[in-house]
Amino acid sequence: MGTEEEEERTKKRRRGGDDNSTTPTTQHNYAQDQSSPPLPTTTTTTPTTSYTPPPPPTTTTSTPTTSYTPPPPPPPTLTPTTPASLTETSALSHNNEEFDTYFSDQRIFIPDSKTKLFSFRKLWAFTGPGFLMSIAYLDPGNIESDLQSGTLASYNLLWILMWATILGLVMQRLSARLGTVTGLHLAEVCYRCYPTVPRVLLWIMVEIAIIGSDMQEVIGTSIAIYMLSNQVIPIWGGVLITIVDTFTFLGLDRYGLRKLEAFFALLIAIMAVTFGYEYGVAKPDQLAVLKGLFVPGCSGCNQKALFQAVGIIGAVIMPHNLYLHSALVKSREVDRKNKDEVREANKYFFIEACVALLCSFIINVFVVSVFAEGLYHVTNQEVRDRCEAANNTHGDIFPENDEYVDADLYKGGVFLGCTFGSACMYIWAVGILAAGQSSTMTGTYVGQFAMEGFLNLRWKRWQRILLTRTIAILPTFFIAFYKDINDITGMNDLLNAIMSLQLPFALIPTLTFTSSERIMGSFKNGLFTKILSSLLSVLVIAINLWFVINFLHDKLNGQWWAYLLVVAVAIFYFTLIFYLTVILINALGFTRVCSIPVISKYLKPAEYYLDNTQEGYDSMDGFQQEDIKMDEASR
C-alpha cells in the first residue's frame, strides 16, 4: 500500500503538484542573458486542504489538473521600459547626480534650432568649456617653453608646436566625448571601472601633475608681480600673494557659470592683446614664420634645440587637462537618452575646442616669433649693453659673457623692456599674470574633480585650494627665499619632466574608456580613431620618456643611490602602465590577452566591466542591477 501511495504522489508531482504543493515556477537564467529583463513570476496555487490518503486504485479522486506550460523565453528584442535615469548611449550615465561637481544646478540650456546642419546660436550655447580647457595651453610653463624655442631654434620648431596642438585637439576630443556621452568625467569613470588600488594610484599620479602645474603657475605669477612692482615685491612675496588672489578670483563662481566663463575669456583676451602687442613691436619675418609652421625640419639646431622640441610636446599636452575637459562639458543641458542630442553636442563641443585651441596656438606663435626674432643667437653681453643704453635697472640679470642667452620668463621680459621700451616689459608681465591666474583657477577645478571623482570625497573648494596651494607654495617659497631668481625659473625644467611622466595616466584611461562599447555604446571610437589615437599616444609617451631619461641623466651626475632610487620608481611606474595598457588592449577588442592565466588572475574586475564584446548595450535595458554589481566589485 505504501508503495502505491508513493507512486500516486510521484504521478501528481509530474502533473504539476499534489494537494499540498504549489506549482514550481520556471525562471529565466539571467546569469547567462543579463541583457534581458526579468519575466513576471507566475504562481499557480491549489486549494490548501488536509492530506487524505488516496482511495484504492479502482477509484481515483484528485483535483482538476491542467498541463503546465512554462513561460516562453524572452524575445531577442528588448522592449521593457528603461528606467528614466538610464541612457541609450552609455552604461555608466545613470544615477550620476551624486557625482556632479561642476555647477550641477546651473546647466546651460541649449536652444532649439530650425537648421540641423549648423547653428551659431547653438554654438554660442556650447561655447565655454573649450576655452577653459585651452588655458592649459597658455600657462606660464607653455609660455616659457615658447620663448625658449624661439631663443634656441629661431622659427624652426613652429611646426612641432602646430602638430603638438593638433595632437592635443585629438585627445581633447576624446575627453569631451566621454563626458558628453556618459555624463561622467574621466575621474568618475575611473572610480567606477578600476579596482581600488589602481584607482588610488591613478589619483596620486594626477595630483602630482596638478601640483607640478600649480607650482609653475605660482612661479609665473610671482615673476609677473616682481616685474610689475619694479623689483619692490620680492619673488617670495609674490609667492605669498598668490594664496590670496586665488581665493579672491575663485569667488567669482558665485555669480554664475556664464560670468565665470566670461572672466576666463577676458584673461585669454588679455594674453592675446599683450603678446600680440609684443609681436607687432618685434616685427618678426612673416615668411620665416610661415616656413617654420609648414616646412618640417630644424637646420642648424643643436642638441639643446632637439631637447627643446621634445619639451614642447610635454608642455602642450597636459595630463590633467583631459580630466578637466571631460568635466567641463557636463555643464550643458544634454538629454543623454537622445542619441541625436548627444551627437549634436559632440559636434559643437569639437567645433568650440577647435576655435579655442586655434586662439591659444596663435598666442603661442606670437611668443615664439618674438623671441626668435630678438634673442636667437644673441649673447648675454649684447642684451646687457642694450639695458645699460636704455637705463633699465633689470639688466644685471644677464651675466657679462659672450654665451648665448638662456631665456626664461623674467629674462624675456627684461629683454623686451631693454629692446623696445619699459612699457613692453610691463605689458609682458601683465600677460604672464593673466596666464598664471587663469591656469591657477582651472587647476583648482581639476583638482577638485580628481578628488571627488577618484575618491568620491567631498571637500569645499577653499579647503581644496588650501591643500594644493600649500603643497605647491612650500618648496617654491623656500627656493625663492633662500635662492635667487635664476634658481626659481630653472625649476620649470624639473616640473616639465614630472608632468611628462604623468601623461600616460591620462592618455591610457581616456583611450580605454572611449574605445569601450560597454561605456560609450554606439559612440565608441571607430577603428580609424582607435589606430590613430593609439599610435599618437605611444609616440607621445615615448617622446616624453626620452625627455625624462635625458633630463635625469644630466642631473644625476653618476650618484649610485640616485640611480637606485630611479630604478625602484621605474619598476613601480612601468608596472602600473602595463596594468593600464592590458585593460586598454582588452577595450580595443583584443580580449584574448586577458584570458592569459597570469593576467586574468589580476584583471578579472577590469575585464568584467570593460568587456566590449557583449551584445545589447545600445539599449541598456536591465543594466541597473549589473552596474550595482560593478560598483561592488570595484570596491
Secondary structure, DSSP 8 states (H G I E B T S, - for coil): -HHHHHHHHHHHHHHT--TT-B-------TTT-TTS--------B-----------TTS----------------SS--S---TT--SS-SS-TT-GGG--S-TT--B-----S-SS--HHHHHHH-SHHHHHHGGGGSHHHHHHHHHHHHHHTTTTHHHHHHHHHHHHHHHHHHHHHHHHHSS-HHHHHHHHS-HHHHHHHHHHHHHHHHHHHHHHHHHHHHHHHHHTTTSS-HHHHHHHHHHHHHHHHGGGGG-HHHHHHHHHHHHHHHHHHHHHHHHHH---HHHHHHHHHS---TT--HHHHHHHHHHHHHHS-HHHHHHHHHHGGGB---TT-HHHHHHHHHHHHHHHHHHHHHHHHHHHHHHHHHHHHTTT-BHHHHHHHHHHTT-GGGGGS-SSSSB----HHHHHHHHHHHH-HHHHHHHHHHHHHHHHHHHHHHHHHHHHHHHHHH-----HHHHHHHHHHHHHHHHHHHHHHS-HHHHHTHHHHHHHHHHHHTHHHHHHHHHHHH-HHHHGGGS--HHHHHHHHHHHHHHHHHHHHHHHHHHHHHHTT-HHHHHHHHHHHHHHHHHHHHHHHHHHHHTT-GGGGGSHHHHHHHHHHHHHH----S-TTT-TTHHHHHHHHHHHH-
